[in-house]
């Protein structure tokens, strides 16, 4: 089986790959006639990445079945750093090789061996969320950078009147409030108040990269349960992360 696709904005594709590479070292990308999907756990099994991009999001897309592409994301990230503004990127898999073309003022072709990643089948986490927050990505990114100054974990609190992020350590404490008046809170639903803490190391890796993909992020969580952070990809598709809570 073979597959080929062209993504019209190479830098945007690079941001997608870098967002995955922030947590995942190796994973299998599954390509079908419907599009691309990838689901993988980070090495410590604290976070899961869930990527879906439909075939309609690509400038060109062809696949004659189900093609599994084992990827070393560090190697791919290095290649995609060579992308310039207005470049396109093409992927083609055949004969145990993956050819990546960066198409711009010249066409540069890189060929990588497909690696065998022992992919386990990962179900979608079954979590009943009680709070849903849609925020501007840059607002949550700034809040996480603020929290990193103080602590190594952050507490999400969903109250009826506002979504609140708190950080506390020997260095001090921080509270960031997103209410209706903040301008960065786009949607807010609370079925019941929720409180949960999460690692800033993971949240920082997730948000700082993925904020380049989407202007908005949807955060769903419940008391002491995993959180889901979902970034919508332009032209369709989504990049979601599930992050285990940090128990205090």
Buried (B, 14 or more C-beta within 10 A) or exposed (E): EEBBBBBBBBBBBBBBBBBBBBBBEBBBBBBBEBBBBBBBBBEEEBBBBBBBBBBEBBEEBBBEEEBBBBBBBEBBBEBBEBBEEEBBBBBBBEEEEBBBBBBBEEEBEBEBEBEEBEBEEEEEEEBEBBBBBBBBBBBBBBBBEBBBEBBEBBBBBBBEEBBBBBBBEEEEEBBBBBBEEBEBBBEBEBEEEBBBBBBBEBBBBBBBBBBBBBBBBBBBBBBEBBBBBBBBBEBBBBBBBBBBBBEE
